[in-house]
């Protein structure tokens, strides 16, 4: 997901996105949704949150792949 899209979601939650990284924004959104702030922590492509909005980017981030 593009940073612009993440900022739009953050705005819905009244999160000020300025100066926050993609990971920091997603962590704040996850917390406000009542979820674990686990983005980027999937080890070896393993995660039990199959319906997570961030799943694909999470795996890429955890693997060290830079995605836009």
WOPESUL-V68340 format. One record per pair of residues at least 4 apart in sequence whose C-alpha atoms are under 8 Angstrom apart, sorted by the first residue. I is the first residue (numbers start at 0). J is the second residue. D is the distance in Angstrom with one decimal. If there is no record, write none. Layout:
# WOPESUL-V68340
i = (I;I)
j = (J;J)
d = (D;D)
This chain:
# WOPESUL-V68340
i = (0;0;0;0;0;1;1;2;2;2;3;4;5;5;5;5;6;6;6;7;8;8;9;9;9;9;9;9;10;10;10;12;12;14;14;16;19;19;20;21;22;22;22;23;24;25;25;25;26;26;26;26;27;27;28;29;29;29;29;29;30;30;30;37;38;38;38;39;39;39;39;39;39;40;40;40;40;41;41;41;41;41;42;42;43;44;44;48;49;50;53;54;55;56;56;57;58;59;59;59;59;60;60;60)
j = (4;5;53;56;67;5;67;6;21;67;7;8;9;21;24;25;10;16;24;11;12;28;13;14;15;16;24;28;14;15;16;28;31;24;27;24;23;24;24;25;26;38;39;27;28;29;36;38;30;36;37;38;31;36;32;33;34;35;36;37;34;35;36;41;53;54;57;56;57;58;59;60;61;57;58;60;61;45;46;57;58;61;46;61;62;58;62;54;54;54;57;58;59;60;66;61;62;63;64;65;66;64;65;66)
d = (6.6;7.0;7.8;6.8;6.8;6.5;5.3;6.1;6.3;7.1;6.4;6.5;6.1;7.5;7.4;7.3;6.1;6.2;7.6;6.6;6.8;7.9;6.2;5.1;7.3;6.8;6.9;6.4;5.5;6.9;7.6;7.2;7.5;8.0;7.8;6.7;5.8;6.1;6.2;6.2;6.1;6.7;7.3;6.3;6.3;6.0;7.6;6.8;6.2;4.6;6.9;6.4;6.3;7.1;6.2;6.4;5.1;6.2;5.3;8.0;5.3;6.2;5.8;7.7;7.2;8.0;5.3;7.8;4.5;6.5;7.7;5.0;4.5;7.2;7.9;8.0;5.5;5.6;5.8;6.8;6.0;5.7;7.7;6.8;7.7;5.8;8.0;7.7;7.3;7.7;5.7;6.3;6.5;6.0;7.2;6.0;6.1;6.2;5.0;7.1;7.1;5.5;6.7;7.6)
